[in-house]
Amino acid sequence: MTDGAVKDASEIYSSIFDHSPLTRKEIEYFVREFEDTRGDREVDYLFKILEKTTELKDTEITKVKSLADIHLPKLSAELQVAESISKKLLQKAESSDKVSAARLEQKRSERAAEWDAFVHDMTKKCIRIDNAYKAKEDEVRDLYQKAEVKLLASNPGEFLGHRIPYRKIPFSESVKYIGVG
């Protein structure tokens, strides 16, 4: 009984896990199909290629040689003309680059001179404005000093209808009270 059980277990194991006979049969079938169907097609392709190459060798090579003899000198001459034209264009471009570089440098120096003149003019205007402001400030200061002197001379103790004790304040301190200096 145990021998039968072991034999049955062995058969079950080999049928479940051992796929080599089935795999071998699949591989043989694939190789046979590949060789039969593919082999004939490949031979046909090779014969067609051989026919085309011999045809090209016999007829087309001489045509290509004769056409090359006719057209290559023309092409060479056209290429030489194109090369000379491109050289002339390069020379013109280089000379125009030199001219434009010189013109660019001239324009830069002109702009620098214009900028310097502008800065100088603005500096003069600022100095003139500062001088005018200083003169106006002195003029206003003199005006207020004269007004203070007149005010103190007319009635030193009375201010806006109220009697205030008179105390003479130096001008420099009065400017501090007014907020001018």
Secondary structure, 3 states (H helix, E strand, C coil): CHHHHHHHHHHHHHHHHCCHHHHHHHHHHHHHHHHHHHHHHHHHHHHHHHHHHHHHHHHHHHHHHHHHHHHHHHHHHHHHHHHHHHHHHHHHHHHHHHHHHHHHHHHHHHHHHHHHHHHHHHHHHHHHHHHHHHHHHHHHHHHHHHHHHHHHHHCCCEECCEECCCCCCCHHHHHHHHCCC
